[in-house]
Amino acid sequence: MFHHRSWFPAVVAILTLALGLTVSFSLYPRPTPPSPAPAAVSSESYRASVKGVLDGFDGAYATSSSDLAKLAAVEQALASLLALTVPGEERGLHLAVATALNQMAQGLRGAPGALERGTKALEAARAGAPWLR
């Protein structure tokens, strides 16, 4: 009898090779070039920015008549603070102020005692940095 040649083994081999190459390329991503380092910020410009954020916060918080308005002021100040680039020597203060504002927000959302702790922590951070007064 006469047998016809089948292309099936060749097609299976080519598809297996293509699948193997696709999997190997997907498992090993191409290296991306490193992103540029953020521009260094001076302590003076950082301090001016933080002072501006907290001065705006003080005005908005003092004039707020409801807890919801106070919460909005605290969250706005926290968002503005977290958007700043922090110089190395100011990291501790930045963390203290951000933590204090976060505690105040939790207190305004109903966490017992958090508002008072946050307010005291913010005052302590200000006491440790005379330029914030």
C-alpha positions as CSV (number, residue, x, y, z in Angstrom):
1,M,0.0,0.0,0.0
2,F,0.9,3.5,-0.6
3,H,1.4,5.9,2.4
4,H,1.0,9.6,2.1
5,R,3.4,11.7,3.9
6,S,1.8,13.7,6.7
7,W,2.8,17.2,7.7
8,F,1.4,16.7,11.2
9,P,4.7,15.9,13.0
10,A,6.3,19.0,11.5
11,V,3.4,21.2,12.4
12,V,3.4,19.9,16.0
13,A,7.2,20.5,16.2
14,I,6.9,24.1,14.9
15,L,4.0,24.9,17.2
16,T,5.8,23.4,20.2
17,L,8.9,25.5,19.4
18,A,6.8,28.7,19.0
19,L,5.0,28.0,22.3
20,G,8.4,27.4,24.1
21,L,9.8,30.7,22.7
22,T,6.7,32.6,23.7
23,V,6.8,31.2,27.3
24,S,10.5,31.9,27.6
25,F,10.1,35.5,26.5
26,S,7.2,36.1,28.8
27,L,9.0,34.7,31.8
28,Y,12.1,36.8,31.3
29,P,11.1,40.4,30.8
30,R,13.4,42.8,29.0
31,P,15.3,45.0,31.3
32,T,14.0,48.6,31.4
33,P,16.3,51.5,31.7
34,P,16.5,52.9,35.2
35,S,14.2,55.8,35.9
36,P,15.8,59.1,36.6
37,A,16.4,59.9,40.3
38,P,14.0,62.5,41.8
39,A,15.5,66.0,41.9
40,A,17.1,66.8,45.2
41,V,15.1,69.3,47.2
42,S,16.7,71.7,49.6
43,S,15.7,71.9,53.3
44,E,14.7,75.5,52.9
45,S,12.2,74.8,50.0
46,Y,10.8,71.8,51.9
47,R,10.4,73.8,55.0
48,A,8.6,76.5,53.1
49,S,6.3,74.0,51.5
50,V,5.5,72.3,54.8
51,K,4.9,75.6,56.5
52,G,2.5,76.6,53.7
53,V,0.6,73.3,54.0
54,L,0.2,73.6,57.7
55,D,-0.7,77.3,57.7
56,G,-3.4,76.5,55.2
57,F,-4.5,73.6,57.3
58,D,-4.7,75.7,60.5
59,G,-6.9,78.2,58.8
60,A,-9.2,75.7,57.2
61,Y,-9.4,73.6,60.4
62,A,-10.1,76.6,62.7
63,T,-12.9,77.9,60.5
64,S,-14.6,74.4,60.0
65,S,-17.9,74.2,61.8
66,S,-18.5,70.4,61.3
67,D,-16.5,67.3,61.7
68,L,-16.9,66.5,58.0
69,A,-15.3,69.9,57.1
70,K,-12.5,69.3,59.6
71,L,-11.9,65.8,58.1
72,A,-11.7,67.3,54.6
73,A,-9.2,69.9,55.9
74,V,-7.1,67.2,57.5
75,E,-7.2,64.9,54.5
76,Q,-6.3,67.8,52.1
77,A,-3.3,68.7,54.3
78,L,-2.2,65.1,54.5
79,A,-2.4,64.6,50.7
80,S,-0.5,67.8,50.2
81,L,2.2,66.8,52.7
82,L,2.6,63.3,51.1
83,A,3.1,64.8,47.7
84,L,6.2,66.6,48.8
85,T,9.7,65.4,48.2
86,V,11.5,65.1,51.5
87,P,15.2,65.8,52.1
88,G,16.9,63.1,54.2
89,E,17.4,65.3,57.3
90,E,13.7,66.1,57.5
91,R,12.3,62.5,57.2
92,G,11.6,62.1,60.9
93,L,9.6,65.4,61.1
94,H,7.7,64.5,57.9
95,L,6.7,61.1,59.3
96,A,5.7,62.7,62.6
97,V,3.5,65.3,60.9
98,A,2.0,62.8,58.5
99,T,1.3,60.3,61.3
100,A,-0.3,63.0,63.4
101,L,-2.6,64.1,60.6
102,N,-3.6,60.5,59.9
103,Q,-4.5,60.0,63.6
104,M,-6.6,63.2,63.5
105,A,-8.4,61.9,60.4
106,Q,-9.1,58.6,62.1
107,G,-10.4,60.4,65.1
108,L,-12.7,62.5,63.0
109,R,-14.0,59.2,61.5
110,G,-14.9,58.0,64.9
111,A,-11.8,56.2,66.4
112,P,-11.9,56.9,70.1
113,G,-9.1,59.1,71.4
114,A,-7.3,59.3,68.0
115,L,-8.2,63.0,67.5
116,E,-6.6,64.0,70.8
117,R,-3.6,61.9,70.2
118,G,-3.1,63.3,66.7
119,T,-3.6,66.9,67.9
120,K,-1.0,66.3,70.6
121,A,1.4,64.6,68.2
122,L,1.1,67.5,65.7
123,E,1.8,70.0,68.5
124,A,4.8,68.0,69.6
125,A,6.2,67.9,66.0
126,R,5.7,71.7,65.8
127,A,7.5,72.1,69.1
128,G,10.4,70.1,67.8
129,A,10.7,72.3,64.7
130,P,10.6,76.0,65.6
131,W,10.3,77.1,62.0
132,L,6.8,75.5,61.9
133,R,5.3,77.9,64.5
